[in-house]
Amino acid sequence: MTGNVSETIDAFHRGAFHIVQPKGRGHRSGMDAMLLAALVADERAIRVADLGAGAGAAGMAVASRLDGAEVVLFERSSDMAEFARKSLKLPENARFADRVSVIEADVTLIGKDRNQAGLIDDTFHHVIMNPPFNDASDRLTPDALKAEAHAMTDGLFEKWIRTAGAIMIPGGQLSLIARPESIGEIIAACGRRFGGIEITPIHPREGENAVRILVTGIKGSKARLALRAPLIMHGEGTHKFSDFVDDMNNGRAPYPRR
């Protein structure tokens, strides 16, 4: 932990890399970011965009696990972007820091404005995202930084997925994690942009309702949607992660596509 009382330095992938995060305010990354990163299973030399990257945990997890990945972290909040830059300066992250960059940009921009902000058309093999998930009508937190990261706006998935489709090369992969209630909006936003959509529900335990969904799609694919077998986080009566979830969380194994 850092000596600065307003932030912490947290280890991920069992110490393979570290992230500087705000303490007591803002969004703090955890399991969701690691599961999202595990959706990128590509050993080629690839370019990856992390939209709404926050402090950069998901994007850095990809760069840490895949030596051929060049990652760009796109984040609107200057405060959160600065945490990502601090993380890249840590000695623990030196082995991949030169393959990760940070760009402050609003991922909902369109056309020329989007390109000028650094979100360049037809550039990335993979786009990952963990968009804000709280409905705007939910009780807002007094923490302005956290509210910005968590509050969903109208048409959010349409705007974010539109950008993903624009900046991705044909055949590139979209990956995201969201709450189950967003499934309809996500599928609608993918529209004709993405096919071969695969949805994996994440359940805390057997017999409990899903709390998250993992979604992947391929730009320009005509393949049908597939609902995959659920991912069960814990065994009955325990908080210990299942072996497969633990492997994903710690960067030892990606989540395989069909």
N, C-alpha and C positions, 0 to 999 in steps of 0.2 A: 504493500500500500504506500502511496506517495505521501510526502510530508505536507502537501497542500491539503487543507481541510475541506476544500470545495471540490475535490476530485479524488478518484481512486485509480490505481493501476491494477487491472484484473487479468488473470491468466485464462487462456482458452486452449482447447486441444491439449489439455494436460501440460500446459506450459510451453507449447510450441510457439505461441505468439501471445502478445499482451496488448491490451487496449486501455487507453486513458479515457475515463468516463466521468461525467458530473456526479457529484455526491449530494443526495438530498434534493435534486431537481433534475428536470429533463428526463429523457428516455434512456434507460440503461439496458443494454443488450444482454441476451441470455440464450436460452434454448432455441427460441424461434429463429434467431439469426444463424445458429449452427445448422439447424435442419434445412433452412433455406440454402445455405452454402453447399450442403451435401447433395443438392439437386444438380449441381454442375459436375458431370462425370465425363470429362473430355481431356485426353492426354495430349492433344495437339497443341501447337502454338496458337493461343486464342486471345481475343480481346473480350473483356467482360465489363459491363456497365452495372453498377450497383445504384439504383435510383432511390433517392431518399435515404442515403446511406447512414445518416446519423454519425456516430463516432467511427463507423467503418468496420464493425465486427464481421459482418457477413462477407463483404468483399475481401477483407484481409484473410478470412478463413479460407476462401478460394485460393488466394495467392499463396498462402502457407502450404496448402495441400498439393497444389498443382504447379510444378516448376515452370510450365510453359504458359501460364496465365499472366497476361497484363491486365490490370484492373483499374478502372476509373471510378472513383467515388463521387457521385453527384449529390450535393446536399444544399438545400436552400438556406438553412440557418447558419449564419457565420459563426455562431458560438459552437455548434456541433461540428462544423467543418474544422474549426481550430483544434478540437479534441482529436479529430482524425489525424491532423498534421502532427500533433504532439506524439501520437501513437507511432507514427512512421519514423520518428526520431529516436525511439527507444532502441537500445542495443539489442534487445531480444528479437526485434523485427528486422534487423539489418539484412538478413539473407534474402528478403523479398521486397524491401522498401523501395528499391529502384524500379520495381515493376508495378508500383501502385502510385496513383496521383489523385489529387483532390481538386474538384471544380465546384465552386459555389454557383448553383444554377437552380432555377425553378423548373422542375420536370414537366410542368403543365404548359410550358411555352409551345408555340406552334410556328411552323414555317421558318422564315428567315430569322426571327428572333430566337428560335430554338437552336438553329445552326450557329448563330453568332455567340450563343451562350456556351458552346462547346459540345452540344448534343448533335453530333454530325450524322447526317443520313447515311445509311448503309455501311456502318463502321464496325459493329460489334457482332461476335459469334453468339454471345450469351447476354441476356439482360435479366438481372435478378431484382426483386423488389419485395419489401415488407411494408405496404402502405399503411397509413393511419387507419385504425380499426374501430374507433368509437363513433357512434352516430352523433351528429351535431346536437341532438336533443338530450343526450346523456348529460348527467351532472358534470359540469366542467371543473377541472382541477384549478386551484389558484396559482399553480406553477405554470407560468406562461410558456416556458420552454417545453414542458411536457404536453401542454394543451396543443401546441403547434404540431408536435410529433404524433399525437394520438387522435385528434379530432378529424373525423371524416367530413368532406364537403360533397355537395351534390355533384354527381358525375365523375367522382374521383377515379374509379377504375377505367372509365372510358378515356379520361385524359391521360392517365399514366400508361395504359396499354397502347393508346394511340402513339405516344412517344416511343415506347418500346418497339412497336412495329416499324416506325420511321427510321430509327437509328440502327436497326438490326439488318444483317445481310440476309438474303433469301436462304431459307433452310436453317436459320439460327433458332436458338431455343429461348423461350420466355420461361422463367421460373418465379413463382411467388408463393407466399404463405399468407393466409387470411383466416377470418372467422367463417364458419359454415354458412351463416346467414347471407354472406356476400356471393354465394355461388352463382346465383342467377345473374347478377350484375357482371360478374367476371366473364361468364360464358357469352353474354350479350356483347361485352366490350371486345372480346376476341373476334367475334363475328367472322368475317372473311379474311381477317388478318392472320389468324393462327388456326391451324387444324391439328389433328393428332393429339387433342387435349387429353391429359391424364390427370385425374383427381384422386388424391389419396386422403381419406379422412384420418384424423389423429384422435385417438380415444385415450383418456387417462388410464382406464382399465377395461377389461372385458365387461360388457353389459352396461357401460356408461356411455352417455352421449358424446359425440365428437366435439372437441373444443377448438380445433384448427383444421384447415385443409391445406394440403400441398397441391399446387397446380403447375403443370408444365404444358407448353404448347410449342408447335413448330411453325415458323413463319412460312406461309404459302402452302402448307400441307393440306391435303384433301382427306386425310384419314379421319375415321370416326372418333368420337369421344369415348374414353374408357374410364370406368370407375374401378380403381384398383383396390386390392385387399387393404383393410384398415391397418394402420400402424398403432400398436398398443404400447403405451409408454411404460406402464408399470405392471408387475404381477399383482395378483389379489393380495390385499393386506400388507403391501409394502410400498415404500417410496423409491425403491431401487429401480433404476432404469433397466428395461429389457436389454439383452446383449446387443441386439441390432441397433436399437436407439442409442445405446451408449457408444457404439462404434461410429455412428453418424455424428453424434454430439462432439466426439473427440477427434474427428478427422481421420479415423482409421479406415472408413469405408464410405463411398458415396451411395446414394440411393439409386439402384439400377432402374433404367427405363425398361419398357417391355422388350 
